[in-house]
Amino acid sequence: MQPGLSPGSPRSPRPPTPETDYPESLTSYPEEDYSPVGSFNEPRPTSPLSTPPGWSCHVSQDKQTVYTNHFTQEQWVRLEDPHGKPYFYNPEDSSVRWELPQVPVPAPRSIHKSSQDSDTPAQASPPEEKVPAELDEVGNWEEISPATAAMRTKTLDKAGVLHRTKTADKGKRLRKKHWSASWTVLEGGVLTFFKDSKTSAAGGLRQPSKFSTPEYTVELRGASLSWAPKDKSSKKNVLELRSRDGSEYLIQHDSEAIISTWHKAIAQGIHELSAELPPEEETESSSVDFGSSERLGSLQEKEEDARPSAATPALGPGGLESDLSKVRHKLRKFLQRRPTLQSLREKGYIKDQVFGCALAALCERERSRVPRFVQQCIRAVEARGLDIDGLYRISGNLATIQKLRYKVDHDERLDLDDGRWEDVHVITGALKLFFRELPEPLFPFSHFRQFIAAIKLQDQAQRSRCVRDLVRSLPAPNHDTLRLLFQHLCRVIEHGEQNRMSVQSVAIVFGPTLLRPEVEENSMPMTMVFQNQVVELILQQCSDIFAPH
């Protein structure tokens, strides 16, 4: 900040943060991806009169640089000490600071009154530089580390529009990925994803009360960041972020340059905060497998076990610390002796689920070309008769379907002839639920656009040939499961006069279930029409597309 420039000097636009820190005069929305001056992008000239969030700057009649708080309207005058270092003076209470208070919650002030009550800034002396401190839980001042102080006084690190999805919540794997565009802010060691994207948040700059609320907030302390492997997402330029509580997020941007600056910014934030972690805590946090269900107990239980009992005789500080380290060492040895998840599966103590499991993994586990549950359902439906009215169109009892699902996931001996599953609509409903809950549909995400493009072809022969070639290019588990299912559905359609299920009816039921995009599109009604047409064409030409073995 240099007082020699006029107040009309251009400022770099600032992106939205959780605070409403924009003057009413701002009319244009900031660029899609923003990094502060001198951060993670190429160097660019700094603006001498750039102001912190929530403040405006002007030059008074006596040529002094004055900063005004948008919320409290308090004013601070910029001065310089004898060495040319700038500081700020408040004429109302004669207090001085090295930095302007943060908005909307100012940091604790250090107020220094002059010997005489005077409103003239000439008598204000610069503040003393102190070790950063904060109030602890009992109200006493305690020193905090320089890294913590830097992160808490730091304002915006980076902001922009990213595509993101949450894949795990506190160690529990989520079944589906819901990608969506989100206005993302990295600030003070915290990564915040807002519910609204850039377009819908634009009005919040002019009307701060309408600003979107955060959907996810990720603490970078103890987190880890890496480039996501292909099995996590078929998209390009995807980052995988894991927090200390076991939650996992995928972050993506089409621009490789933009996602690289985000990678650098987030990694730097994690590195700065990791310096504050004690060595033991850092080791434990880095060694935890957040995605594993092997994790035993909680940190709270560990702390209770490590806490000395009331009957323990009083020890000196060194003795107590030594005792706690022994407890930690025993706990670590105990946890390391636990059997692995794989060994428990091999012994039959843990059975992997069927619903929500990837198709290829399920077939490999069962050593079959088609999932066993799909084969059982098709045999049961055909054994009870294909002339039942509304087959696959009428919904079965949802509670009974969920009981059947639980039985499939937890018991290897499934008997669909059991009286509990006598309603054929329960079996058809469970089969449709199985296909809906696949992490990736039977027509993989990578083939979705190709199938939609093929069904749009005007030439009928070319359209049929293209769809046939695409079906034959599917992975083996997908192709074989698709063959068995569509041959069964063709037999259902042959009894259409009795069950009232035509080709169009079956296509409407199975189109959105078997073929869907990875990210929901704006033109979903038209996309659904094309999905149904793809299924309808395969049903009509099933014998040609699925040639005999």
Protein Blocks (a to p, Z undefined) as FASTA:
>chain_A
ZZkbcfkbccddddddfbdcbdfklmbdcdfbdcdehilbccddddfkbccehiacdddf
kopacdddfklopacdddddfkopacdddfklopacfbdcddfbdcdddddddfbdcfbf
klpccddddddddddfkopacdddfklmmmmmpccfbgcddddddfbgghiacfbdcddd
dddddeehiacddfbdfklmmmmmmmmmlpccdfbdcdfehpacddddfklpccehiacd
ddfkopacddddfblklmmmmmmmmmmmmmmmmmmpcfklmmmmmmpcfkbckbgcjfkl
mmmmmpccfklccddfklmmmmmmmmmmmmmmmmmmpccfklmmmnomaccdfehpafkl
mmmmnopabdfklmmmmmmmmmnopkbghihkaccdfklmmmmmmmmmmombdcfkbmkl
mpmklmmmmmmmmmmmpmbafbdfklmmmmmmmmmpmblmlmmmmmmmmmmmpcfklmmm
mmmmmmmmmmmmmmmmmnopafklmmmmmmmmmpccfbdcfklmlmmmmmmmmmmmmmmm
mmmmmgcZZ
